[in-house]
Amino acid sequence: MKKALLSFAVIGVLASSASADKYAGEFMYIGAGARALALGSAFSAVSDDITAGYWNPAGLVQSRMKSVAFMHSERFGGLISYDYLAYSQEFNGDVYAASFFRTDAGKIADTSNLQWYDTGSDGVFGEDGTGAPGDSGNDDYENGSNPSGTEGNGEWDPGEELIYDEGRITWNSASDNALYLSWGRSLNDRLSFGASSKLIYRKLMDYSAWGVGFDVALRWNATESFALGLNLQDVFGTYMFWDTGVSESVLPTAKMGASFVWPISKFHSVITFTADGDFRFEGREFATQYSLPEAGISLDTHMGAELLIKDTVGLRIGSNEGNMTAGLGFTIKFSNHPVSLDYAWLTHDQLDSTHRISVGVGL
């Protein structure tokens, strides 16, 4: 265990000195399952259901039942739709899962074919290089640096009026897709190991990109009530290659967490407290809770608590990077198959709140 943690730490230090594209992997940090999201996305040490394929694949061994799960949400007032679909099952003592994620921004207008009045930056027809400053004949004219001005240059310049013509507007789409293929194995009664390979496809208007990545994870039950989780996402760096010849890379993220379970047998209930920290090495300063700009390291925190009553009703509350989360869930038996329905409410300090619903079925 100590050697594994030391290896992860070394990789993280090496990653902090490498270069990458900030936020290139942001769409992969949204999460899976309304239960985990209601807990503030603090799930790497809990990871006891099918969504462990995303949060911590080492936790897949905690739920060996063949399962399927689905989640849908409309983010930020319906601007972006987000879908998640997963399947897991045990095979020869190990547990395997396939998880598919899709983020869709819907139809986007392409106005690059609109025409404009080529009047120069002053927006007024006239002849460059004549007249007094500020009138129609003094469009960006500088005798030494720009003797020809910008009027009639065949390029759109700030200040020039666009000619609105719906016939010249085309519509296209933008989406991000990721397929996780995950595996979990118990190393002993307390320690489990897992990994996920990721295949990524991104589309932006007429352009597209393919990418690959890899996650490795550990989960350790220190006691019957206390567990630790570690998921090193994008462990070797995740690379995406656009058909334009441009490439993007995502540096590793070390997702570390702890959970504590407190059974209350008198009321047939269980309380779970959980907390996670996401350590990134992309040099984030403003879009994170805590950062060390000199080292290029940032930290985002996640916390949550769940009250599970008679293994049927779950009440949850949490904090996701300082934003409040909450939710509830129900689990019932239908034809001897457990069916769970979960809801999560996520606030945002600048955008609209997000509502997410997920369904899980044990087969």
N, C-alpha and C positions, 0 to 999 in steps of 0.2 A: 504493500500500500504506500509506504513512504517513498519507495523508488519510483512508483508511478506518478505520485504527486510532484516529485522533484523533476521528472521528465517533462511534465506539463508546464511547470514553472519555467524551465529552461527554454522551451519552445516559445512561451509567451514573451520572455525577455528578448529572444532573437527577433520575434515578430515586431516588437516595438521599434526596432531600428530599421525595419524594412519600409518600403514605400507601397502605397495602395491608394485606391480611389475611395474617398470618404463617401459613405452612404450607398455604395454600389450594391450592398447586400441588405439594404433596409427592408425590402419586401419579405425577406426570410425571417424577420424578427417579430412578426405579428403574433404568431402563436397558434395553438391548436386546442380546441375543446373549451366550452363555456365554463366548465368547472375550474380549470386552471386559470383562465383569464379573470374569473371572479375573485380568485385568490391573489390577484395582483401579478400574475405570471410568475409566482414563486412556486415552482413545481419540480425543480430538478432533483430534490431529495424525496419528494412524495412519489411522483412518477409510478403510480400503481395501476394504470389502466392503459388502454390502447394508445392514448396520446403520448405515452412515453417514447414512442418512435421519434417524436419531435423534441420533447423536453429533455429526455435522458434515456437513450435506448437500453442502457443497463437495467432500467426498471421494468422492461417488458416481461421479465421472468416473474414479476409479482402477480401478473394476471395471465394465466396460461389458457384461459378459455378462448376459443375461437370467437372473434368479435369483429363488428363493423361499426363505423362511426361516421357522422356527417355533421358539418356545421356551415351555416350561412350567415352573413351579416352585410349590412349596408353601412359603410363607414362614412363619417363626416357629412351627415345630412343626405346620404344617398349618392354622394359623388363617386364613390368607389365600392364595388361589390367584392366580397371575399368569400371563397368557398374552400372547404376542406373535406376530404374523403379518405378513409383509411380502412385497412383490413389487417388482421393479425391472427396467427395461429401457432401452436406448438408443433415441433417436428424433431423427433429424436432427442428430446430433453431441452432443446433450445427453442426460443420464441422468435418468430420472424414477423415483420410488418411492412406494409407498403402504404405510404401516405402521399396524397396528391394535394397540392396547394395551388390556388389560382386567384390572382388579383386582377380585376378588370376595371379600367377607367372609362369604359363605354366609348361612344362615338366622339371623335375629336375633329373639329373643323380644320382643314388645311387651306389657309388663305394665301399661300405663297404664289398662286397664279393670278391674284388680283392685279389690275392695272392701276396706275397712279398718274397724276399730273406732274410731269417732270419739271417743276418750277424752281428747284433748288431749295435749300433749307429755309429761305425766307417765305416760301409758300406763295409767292407772287410772280406772275409772268413778267418778264422783262429781259433786258440784255445785260449780261454780267460785265462789270467793269465800268459802267457809266452811272451817272447820277450821284446823289448825295447818300451818305451812309444811312441805311434804314429804309430806303425807298425800293421800288421794284427792280431797280437796276444795280443794286449793290449786294448781290447774292453771293456771300462767302468769297468775295473778290479781295485778294491780297496781291498787290503788284509783284512782290518777291516770291512768296510761298505758294500762292494758288492763283496764278494769273488767269486761268480759264474758268474759275468758279465751279459750281456744281449743277447749274441749270442745264438741262438737256444732256446730262452725262449717261443716261440710260440706266441709272441705279436709283433705288428709292433712298432718299435722304430724310432725316428727321425734319418734320415741318411740312413735308409734301402730302397732299391730300390723296387718299385712296379712293378709287372708283368702285363703289359697292356693286357687285354683279354676282348674284347667286349662282349663275351658270358657271362661274369660274371657281366656285367653292367646292371642294371635294371632302368626303368624310372617310376617316379611317379609325383605327383603334389602337389602344395601348394596353398590353397585358403582361403579367409576369407569371410564369408557371414553374413549379418545382416538384419533382418526384423524389421522395425519400425511400430508400430501400434499407430497412433496419434489421438488426440482429442483436439478441441478448442472450447471455449465458451466465449461469451461476457457477462461480469458482469454488465457493464453499457455502456453508449455511448463512454467512453474513455478508459476503462480498460477491458482487456481480459485475460483469463487464459487458459493454455493448458498443456498437458502431453503426453508422449510417453513411451510405453513399448517396450523393445528390446529383440529379441530372436537371439542368435548368434551361428553360427556353424563354426568351424575352422578345417582345414585339413592340416596336414604337413606330407608328405610321407605316412607312414602306420599308423599314429596317428591322432586322432581327438578329438575335445573338443566341449562341449555345454556350453552356458552361457546365463544369463538373466540380464537385467538392466532396469533402469527407469529414465526418464527425467521429470522435471516440469519447467514451464515457465510462465512469465508474459509479457504483452506488454501494455504500457500506452501512449495514445495520450495526451501529456501535453497541446498542442495547435493544431490547424489545420496544422501547419507546422513542429512541433517538436514532436518527439516520442522517448521513451526509451524502451529498451528490455532487458530481463534477462532470460537466459536459464541455469538452473542448470542441467548439464548432469551427468548421473550416480549418482543421488542424494543419493542413499543408498549404493553406491558402486556397481560396476558390476563384477560379479564373473563368471569365466570360469573354467570348470572341464575337464581335459584331461583323456583319457582312460588309461593313464599310472599311474593314481593316483595322479598326480601333479595338483595343482589348481593355478590360477592366479586371481588377483583382480585389478580393476581400480578405483582409487579414484575420487571423484567428481571434475568436472571442472565448474567454474562459468564463463559463457560467457555473458558479459555485453556490451550493445551497445547503441548508440544514432544516430538519423538521422534527417536531416533538409531538408525540401522541399521548393524550391523557384520557384513558377510559373512565367513564362515570357509570359503573355497573348498576347503581341504584336506579338510574333513569334510562338504562339501556342505550346510552349515548357515548359518543367519542368526540373529543375536541382535538383538533389538529392545529398547531401553530407552525408556520413555515416562513422562511426568508431566503432570498437569493441575492447574489451580486453578480452583475455582468461586467467583466473587465475587458475593455477593448483597447486596441493599440493603433488606432487610426489618426491620432492627434486631434480628437474632438475637443472643443473648448466650450462652445456655447450650447450645443444641442445635447447636453448631458448634465447629470446632477453634480458630479464631482470630476475634476480633471487635474492632471499634472502636466501643464503645457510643455514644460521642458523635457519631460520624458515621453510625451505623446500618449499617455495612458489616461483612460477615463473610466468612471464607474457609475453604473445605474443600479438602483436598489429596487427590490420587490419584496413585499410582505403580505401575508394573508392569514386568516383564521377561519376554520370551518367547524360548525357544530353538526354532527351527523346523528340523527335520531332514529334508533331501531333499524339502521341500515336502509332507511327508506327516504327520509327527508333530510336535505342538507341546506344549511343556512351559511352564507359566506360573505366575507368582507375583506378588503385588502387595499393595498397601495401599489400602484404601478408607476415607478419613476416619479413619485410624489402626487400622482393623480389618483383619486379615490375610485375603487371598484367595489362592486357588490353583486350578489346573485343568489340563486336558490336552485335546488335540483330535487327530482323525484326519481326513485327507482321502484319499479313494480315487476311482478312476474306475469308474463303473457305466454300461455302454452308452455310453461316451464322454462321460458327464456327470459332472463333479466333484461328489462328495457329501461334505460335512463334518459331522462329529459332534463336538460340543464339550460339555465339562462344566466347571462352576464351583462352587467351594466358598467360601462367604462366611461369615465369623465375625461375631459381634455381641457387644459387651461386656456386654449385659444380657439379650438374648433368644437363642433357639436359633439355631444355625447354619442356613444356607439352602443347598440344593443345587439347581442349575439345569442343565438340559440343553437344548441347541438343535441344530437340524438345518438345514443349508443345502444347496440343490441348484442347480447351474448348468444352465439349460435350453438 
